[in-house]
Amino acid sequence: MKDTYRVVLNDEEQYSIWWTDRDLPLGWHEEGTVGSREECLQHIERVWTDMRPRSVREARRSANR
């Protein structure tokens, strides 16, 4: 049986993958992508272009105003 994963995201907009047959850990929600481990990791590589946590990005933007 092939494992199926989903892409998950936390409040800091950091990505990970999680098994579809397990409950999500606290603080994480589904991003919408489901597939093999490799498919999910490839999706994350395409969309997660700035790996800094959201709070750091927002603080940086505020400091530059």
FIZAKE-314258 format. One line per field, with one value per residue (C-alpha): residue in one letter; z, x, y. Coordinates in steps of 0.2 Angstrom, whole numbers, plus 5000, padded with zeros to 4 digits. Example, Ala and Ser with C-alpha at 12.3 -4.5 7.8 and 13.67 -1.06 7.14 Angstrom:
<rs>
selum <- c(A  S)
z <- c(5039  5036)
x <- c(5062  5068)
y <- c(4978  4995)
</rs>
This chain:
<rs>
selum <- c(M  K  D  T  Y  R  V  V  L  N  D  E  E  Q  Y  S  I  W  W  T  D  R  D  L  P  L  G  W  H  E  E  G  T  V  G  S  R  E  E  C  L  Q  H  I  E  R  V  W  T  D  M  R  P  R  S  V  R  E  A  R  R  S  A  N  R)
z <- c(5000  4995  5008  5004  5011  5012  5012  5029  5034  5051  5057  5052  5034  5036  5026  5029  5024  5035  5032  5026  5038  5054  5063  5060  5075  5084  5075  5057  5044  5027  5012  4999  4990  4992  4984  4986  4997  4982  4974  4990  4993  4975  4977  4993  4984  4970  4982  4997  4990  5006  5021  5034  5046  5043  5058  5053  5035  5043  5055  5041  5030  5045  5049  5031  5030)
x <- c(5000  5007  5007  4996  5002  4994  5003  5000  5004  5005  5001  5018  5015  5028  5025  5026  5018  5008  4999  4981  4976  4982  4975  4984  4995  4989  4993  4993  4980  4978  4985  4975  4988  4987  4998  5013  5027  5037  5023  5019  5038  5039  5024  5031  5047  5038  5027  5038  5050  5053  5057  5056  5042  5027  5031  5049  5043  5030  5042  5055  5042  5037  5055  5058  5043)
y <- c(5000  5017  5031  5046  5063  5080  5097  5106  5124  5132  5150  5156  5150  5136  5120  5102  5085  5074  5057  5058  5044  5053  5068  5084  5090  5106  5122  5114  5115  5107  5117  5107  5097  5078  5065  5054  5060  5066  5075  5084  5089  5095  5106  5113  5117  5126  5137  5140  5153  5163  5151  5165  5163  5175  5185  5188  5194  5206  5213  5216  5225  5236  5240  5246  5258)
</rs>
